[in-house]
Amino acid sequence: MVAGARPTTSRVSESLTTTETISRGHRVVTKRSRTWALWVSELAAWATLGAVFLVLQVGGLESSPYRIGLAVIALGAVACWFFFHVALPKKPEDRSTLLIGLAGGFAFTLAMFVLLHQDVPAAPLMFVPLIAVAGLLGNLPASLAVAGGCVLTFLAIVGLSDDLPNASTVLLDVGVLSFSGWLSGTLGRELHERRRGEIDEHRQATMVRFRLLALLDAVDEAIVFSDRNGIVRLLNKQAARLFEVDPGAHVGQPVVQLLRNIARQTEDPEGFMEGFQSLRDEPTAELKTEIEQLIPTRRVLRLYSAPALDDEKTFVGRIDAYADITESVANAAEAERLYIEARNTAESYQRALLPTAVPKLPRISFVATYLPAAGKRAVCGDFYDFISSHGKMGVVLGDVCGIGPSAVNDAALARYTLRSFAPYEEDPGRLLERTNQRVTDHLSSERFVRLLYGVLDPERAVFEYANAGHVPPLLYRARTSEVVWLGEGSLPLGIERETEYKIGRIELEPGDMLFLYTDGVTEAPRNGRPLGQGRLADLMGEYGVGTPGELVQAIRRAVESWVDADLRDDLAMLSFQVVPDAAAEGLTREFVIPNEPQRTRDVRQFVADFLADLRAPMDTSYDVLLAVGEAAGNAAKYGVRKESRTELRVRCVLEGDIARFVVADEGPGFDLSALESRSSPDPFASGGRGIFLMKQLMDEVVVDTSSNGTTVTMTRKIFT
């Protein structure tokens, strides 16, 4: 239990009571309350004493009655002070105290009336304040009883007097006294009824407040309520515990003092205060933010600050709710860590299924790439493979229905089943039929595999294929610039055990390019709309005139720019081209990989294999590998974009005895003039030597850089 919690309740109750008040010295008196009635009655008593004293001064009484009058006034003053400041405050509701006070007042009034009635015609009016006090402090019967007593006393004294007043004067005085009794009694009754109603209302309001405070103390959030003037009116137990503050020290004080106290406990005090400063211009706005609390304990808090409005939508204050979300944040972080770990494991498993290199065939240029999905669909079952058999090259592209590690397992099943039957079946259709039977026996009924298998004869440039429910490949005809769709084929693997697969056959000409892809390309969504086969055909027609690497990169960029979020499905793309006649005499290789520092070794291995096929001299190969490694390292360091994934394209071409090596990234580019202005790099600097080394090792180096990427073209004479 936090110290000061109960005083908080009483202070809140007082702060929420809005009645009209007047100042009485150093005290504030609520109008029409019992305190106000006592105050008015006391004023009437003192006013009566003052009036009687003035009458004595101007009445011309003899010395003896005058001294008696002064003595009675002095005695009345003492009795008045004692009654209103001692007797009534101790026993405000005691009827005997009130009766004694009224009896004393009656005795004083009677004495002064007897003393002055013959010399002062208005002497009967001295009974009016006594009647008024009886009505204010008592009730209507008491006021009427006192008025009746005063009338009888007045008539008795007048009747015994030698100098009788006329009848009209007597009737007027009796009427004034009687009317004063009725009026003061009626006013007193209204005050009593109003006071009883206020007491009942205050009792109910206090009960509601206590229940509200109990409810707010029971919730998990820390609650702070401040009024429209920025004064703290409520601070529950959780707020006191969370920030280690004394509620009694802040309730009734400006809320900014409490906010500064809270800000000192956070990691970013200025940012915390700036959030509330923004509410000055728009006090009815909402504020939502997360706060890292350091003192007294390191926590993560979620703050929601909202305006409080009354029934007429008028701004009456602000409610700040602080929720401790430390545990939920930690649980979310742990779940995210486990998810990332599982995703990385599945992605590593998926990449392990992919071949480490593309085929090396005469007159055929191959490029293959795989992009894993992001978000909750982190890894799916897309895969590709190459199977060399009977002097031909088998090409596999598959897509498993499902996500995560289970999809990777199904992809492995289909891939290795196909590989085990490929040496015994040259016909693509029969190979898929045997594979389908085995896969159907091992897959669950709700899963299936879409797969395309084709056999490429590099000597005749003939491609025979069978399609098991896979998306149709695209063929670009270089001679006519025509884009051709290949047939979709039959059912996916795992649907029906006895399924026949027809064979398709196409003859390729120099410059023709075939593009195989998974459905993640055409089904990439934007606002619920897929990229579609029509847009893919347009890209094929635009980039089919280039190289397979340029085509794959262009389609990958188009997919990433099309989607409005992370990729929900992974992408596998495979493209090969019959080398055009103009380049048929030389050797051409192309390689596309993610632009990552750890893939630089793959670039060097790709170039080393190319040089080995050329049987290039050892010292020449060493220089080329060092120069290409520098270019790939610079691309991995400076050629990436934080907002998207980028790829690195490497192309090796032999033209006579000259080899050309192209390293192209998709980064933001750099200022080439700053590097070219230096004749040699600083030997003690940590960077800046890459281009200098390339120019020293290669015969020619051309750097083309822009906001769309950087391309480094290097040439070297291989044979001397």
C-alpha positions, -999 to 999 in steps of 0.1 A, spaced: 0 0 0 15 34 -10 17 60 17 -7 88 11 -32 69 -9 -62 77 13 -54 114 15 -55 114 -22 -91 103 -21 -102 131 1 -83 156 -19 -99 143 -51 -134 146 -34 -128 182 -25 -114 191 -59 -144 176 -76 -170 196 -55 -179 227 -75 -202 251 -55 -203 289 -51 -182 301 -21 -175 333 -3 -144 343 18 -147 347 55 -114 358 68 -89 330 61 -117 305 55 -138 298 25 -176 294 32 -199 276 8 -231 295 3 -264 281 17 -245 256 38 -248 253 76 -216 272 80 -230 300 59 -262 300 80 -241 303 112 -221 331 96 -252 350 86 -268 345 121 -236 357 138 -236 388 116 -272 395 125 -264 391 162 -235 415 160 -254 439 139 -282 439 165 -257 446 193 -242 474 172 -276 489 165 -286 488 202 -253 504 212 -260 533 187 -295 537 201 -281 540 236 -258 567 224 -284 588 207 -314 578 229 -308 605 256 -313 580 285 -305 589 321 -272 578 335 -286 548 354 -305 532 325 -276 540 302 -252 522 324 -275 492 327 -279 492 289 -241 492 284 -237 463 309 -264 443 291 -247 450 257 -213 439 270 -229 408 285 -247 401 253 -214 405 233 -196 379 255 -226 355 252 -227 360 214 -190 352 209 -192 322 232 -223 309 215 -211 312 179 -174 304 185 -174 278 213 -208 262 219 -221 257 184 -188 246 167 -185 218 194 -221 207 191 -234 220 157 -264 197 156 -273 198 194 -308 212 199 -302 220 236 -273 242 226 -294 260 201 -322 264 227 -299 278 253 -285 303 227 -320 314 217 -330 317 253 -300 339 260 -307 360 229 -343 363 240 -333 375 275 -310 401 260 -336 413 236 -363 414 263 -340 434 286 -331 460 260 -368 462 249 -379 469 284 -352 495 288 -358 513 255 -394 508 244 -407 540 259 -379 561 244 -374 543 210 -405 538 189 -388 511 168 -377 491 198 -400 460 188 -378 455 157 -350 442 181 -369 410 181 -365 405 143 -328 394 144 -336 369 171 -365 355 150 -342 354 119 -315 334 138 -341 310 151 -353 304 115 -318 300 100 -304 278 127 -336 259 136 -367 253 115 -401 267 107 -418 256 139 -389 270 160 -390 303 141 -428 306 145 -425 297 182 -399 323 188 -420 348 168 -451 340 189 -431 344 221 -418 377 210 -453 389 200 -468 379 234 -439 394 253 -443 426 233 -480 428 239 -476 421 276 -450 447 281 -470 473 261 -501 464 280 -484 471 313 -469 504 300 -484 537 312 -479 552 277 -498 529 254 -491 532 216 -520 535 192 -536 504 179 -522 507 144 -486 508 157 -492 477 178 -508 459 148 -479 469 126 -453 456 151 -472 424 156 -474 419 118 -437 425 113 -427 401 140 -452 374 128 -441 379 91 -404 377 102 -411 344 119 -428 329 88 -402 342 64 -371 332 84 -387 298 91 -395 292 55 -359 302 45 -345 280 72 -366 250 61 -353 255 25 -318 256 38 -322 225 58 -338 206 29 -311 218 6 -284 208 31 -299 173 35 -300 169 -3 -264 180 -6 -253 157 22 -271 128 5 -256 138 -29 -221 142 -13 -225 108 4 -234 92 -29 -207 110 -48 -182 100 -22 -193 64 -25 -189 66 -63 -155 82 -60 -143 56 -36 -156 28 -59 -140 46 -89 -107 49 -71 -109 13 -60 -115 3 -96 -86 24 -109 -64 10 -82 -73 -25 -94 -64 -20 -131 -29 -28 -143 -23 6 -159 -10 36 -142 -36 64 -145 -31 101 -141 -60 126 -145 -55 163 -148 -81 190 -153 -84 215 -181 -61 238 -162 -34 212 -160 -38 203 -123 -35 167 -112 -68 155 -98 -62 118 -96 -32 95 -94 -39 58 -88 -19 33 -68 -2 18 -99 11 52 -110 25 58 -75 42 24 -76 55 26 -112 71 60 -108 78 58 -70 60 91 -63 38 102 -34 3 109 -46 -3 135 -19 26 155 -31 12 158 -67 -26 158 -65 -36 194 -67 -3 204 -82 5 212 -119 8 181 -140 40 194 -156 58 188 -122 47 151 -123 57 148 -160 92 162 -153 96 137 -125 86 109 -148 108 122 -176 139 121 -154 134 83 -151 133 77 -188 161 72 -214 150 102 -235 137 129 -211 136 156 -238 117 134 -262 92 125 -235 85 162 -227 83 171 -263 55 147 -268 34 166 -242 46 199 -255 30 191 -288 -4 190 -270 -3 227 -262 -14 237 -297 -40 209 -299 -51 200 -263 -78 176 -275 -54 155 -296 -44 119 -286 -8 109 -278 4 73 -284 41 64 -278 64 39 -262 88 49 -234 119 32 -221 120 37 -183 154 34 -166 146 44 -130 137 28 -107 136 -3 -129 143 -8 -166 109 -12 -183 92 -5 -216 60 15 -211 32 23 -236 16 57 -230 -18 66 -242 -30 101 -234 -65 111 -244 -88 141 -237 -116 138 -212 -149 152 -225 -182 158 -207 -217 150 -220 -216 182 -241 -183 172 -257 -165 200 -237 -129 195 -228 -126 190 -191 -92 174 -187 -68 147 -198 -63 111 -189 -28 96 -192 -25 58 -191 8 40 -188 9 3 -194 40 -19 -186 46 -39 -217 81 -51 -208 72 -88 -207 51 -87 -239 80 -69 -257 104 -95 -244 81 -124 -255 77 -108 -289 114 -104 -292 120 -140 -283 93 -152 -307 109 -131 -334 143 -145 -326 130 -181 -328 112 -173 -360 143 -157 -376 164 -187 -365 139 -212 -380 137 -191 -412 175 -190 -415 177 -227 -410 150 -234 -436 166 -210 -460 200 -226 -455 184 -260 -462 167 -246 -492 199 -231 -507 217 -264 -500 192 -280 -525 203 -256 -552 233 -264 -575 264 -245 -568 271 -237 -604 253 -234 -637 261 -257 -667 290 -249 -690 278 -257 -725 291 -246 -759 270 -219 -775 247 -218 -745 247 -191 -717 229 -201 -685 218 -179 -656 199 -190 -625 188 -171 -594 168 -177 -563 152 -150 -540 137 -162 -507 104 -147 -495 103 -123 -465 79 -119 -436 57 -148 -425 62 -166 -458 100 -166 -453 109 -198 -472 88 -217 -497 96 -247 -518 109 -232 -550 140 -250 -565 159 -255 -596 184 -282 -607 206 -293 -636 210 -330 -645 237 -340 -670 228 -373 -688 236 -390 -722 254 -359 -735 225 -336 -728 215 -312 -700 184 -318 -680 168 -286 -666 145 -287 -635 123 -260 -621 99 -268 -593 75 -252 -569 61 -270 -538 27 -261 -524 34 -250 -489 58 -228 -468 85 -233 -443 107 -264 -436 80 -289 -447 79 -273 -481 117 -277 -483 114 -313 -474 89 -319 -502 112 -300 -526 140 -323 -516 118 -354 -522 109 -343 -557 144 -332 -566 162 -364 -555 135 -387 -568 138 -371 -602 176 -373 -601 175 -410 -592 153 -419 -623 169 -395 -648 198 -418 -658 173 -445 -668 148 -423 -686 157 -400 -715 121 -392 -723 109 -362 -701 73 -374 -701 81 -409 -689 105 -395 -663 78 -373 -648 54 -402 -648 77 -424 -627 86 -395 -605 49 -387 -600 41 -422 -588 69 -422 -562 61 -386 -550 23 -395 -547 31 -424 -525 50 -402 -500 32 -368 -501 2 -361 -480 -31 -357 -498 -32 -319 -494 2 -313 -509 16 -314 -544 45 -303 -565 45 -282 -597 75 -291 -618 89 -285 -653 115 -308 -667 133 -302 -699 162 -317 -718 185 -294 -738 206 -308 -767 233 -282 -770 246 -295 -803 213 -293 -821 199 -265 -799 167 -285 -793 147 -283 -761 122 -311 -752 101 -306 -720 72 -319 -700 52 -297 -677 36 -310 -645 12 -282 -636 40 -255 -637 35 -220 -650 43 -218 -687 78 -208 -697 85 -179 -721 105 -180 -753 120 -150 -770 126 -154 -808 155 -132 -817 148 -133 -855 112 -120 -852 113 -104 -817 83 -125 -808 74 -138 -773 60 -173 -773 43 -191 -744 50 -228 -740 21 -251 -730 11 -256 -694 11 -294 -696 -7 -318 -672 -15 -322 -634 11 -314 -608 30 -343 -591 12 -359 -562 -24 -353 -574 -31 -385 -593 -7 -415 -593 -14 -425 -629 -10 -393 -649 4 -390 -684 27 -361 -694 30 -350 -729 62 -338 -745 68 -304 -760 96 -297 -784 111 -264 -796 141 -257 -819 162 -228 -808 181 -204 -831 210 -181 -824 199 -153 -800 168 -171 -789 163 -170 -751 142 -192 -729 129 -180 -695 117 -204 -668 102 -191 -635 80 -200 -606 46 -184 -598 61 -160 -573 70 -138 -603 35 -135 -619 16 -136 -586 35 -108 -569 7 -86 -554 1 -49 -553 -31 -39 -536 -45 -74 -543 -36 -73 -580 -9 -97 -593 20 -87 -617 4 -110 -642 16 -128 -673 9 -99 -695 35 -76 -678 59 -105 -677 56 -109 -715 62 -72 -719 94 -75 -699 105 -105 -720 100 -86 -752 119 -56 -738 149 -74 -723 150 -105 -744 174 -88 -768 200 -87 -741 217 -114 -721 202 -139 -697 217 -120 -667 202 -87 -678 168 -103 -683 168 -120 -649 179 -88 -631 153 -67 -650 124 -91 -640 136 -93 -604 137 -55 -602 102 -53 -618 88 -77 -592 103 -58 -562 91 -25 -575 56 -39 -581 49 -54 -547 36 -31 -520 52 -51 -491 77 -79 -486 78 -108 -510 52 -133 -499 64 -160 -522 100 -169 -531 113 -166 -567 133 -190 -587 143 -179 -622 163 -197 -648 172 -184 -682 194 -196 -711 202 -183 -745 217 -197 -776 247 -174 -781 242 -152 -812 264 -158 -842 283 -126 -837 297 -140 -804 297 -177 -812 334 -178 -819 342 -167 -784 334 -180 -749 307 -163 -729 297 -169 -693 273 -149 -670 267 -151 -633 240 -134 -612 241 -136 -574 228 -115 -544 252 -86 -538 265 -97 -504 301 -96 -490 302 -133 -484 294 -140 -521 326 -123 -533 343 -157 -531 317 -172 -555 326 -144 -580 363 -153 -579 355 -190 -583 333 -182 -613 360 -162 -630 386 -188 -621 366 -215 -638 363 -193 -669 400 -187 -670 407 -224 -664 385 -233 -694 406 -208 -714 438 -224 -701 450 -189 -693 486 -184 -679 490 -186 -641 503 -150 -637 475 -136 -659 449 -155 -640 462 -142 -607 461 -106 -619 426 -110 -633 412 -127 -601 427 -99 -580 412 -72 -601 378 -88 -603 378 -95 -565 385 -58 -559 356 -48 -582 332 -73 -565 343 -62 -530 336 -25 -539 302 -35 -553 294 -54 -521 304 -24 -500 291 6 -520 267 -10 -545 238 -19 -522 206 -1 -513 192 -3 -477 156 -1 -489 158 -31 -512 177 -62 -522 203 -59 -549 222 -83 -571 256 -85 -587 260 -95 -623 293 -108 -636 299 -114 -673 330 -130 -689 336 -128 -726 365 -140 -748 369 -122 -780 400 -135 -799 428 -133 -774 412 -105 -754 390 -113 -724 364 -88 -711 351 -89 -675 321 -70 -665 310 -65 -628 277 -46 -625 258 -37 -593 225 -19 -587 237 6 -561 233 44 -559 266 51 -576 294 73 -564 315 104 -573 340 90 -598 357 124 -603 369 125 -567 388 92 -572 402 101 -607 416 133 -593 442 114 -573 471 99 -592 477 74 -565 459 64 -532 470 72 -497 490 42 -487 479 46 -451 442 51 -458 417 23 -451 402 24 -486 404 40 -521 429 16 -537 404 -6 -556 402 13 -589 439 21 -587 448 -17 -584 424 -26 -612 441 -1 -635 475 -15 -626 465 -51 -631 443 -49 -663 450 -34 -697 419 -12 -696 394 -3 -669 361 17 -676 338 27 -648 303 38 -656 284 49 -625 250 66 -620 221 65 -596 209 33 -613 241 14 -605 278 10 -613 293 -11 -641 331 -18 -641 344 -32 -675 379 -46 -675 399 -61 -704 431 -81 -704 450 -98 -732 451 -135 -722 475 -149 -748 506 -131 -760 
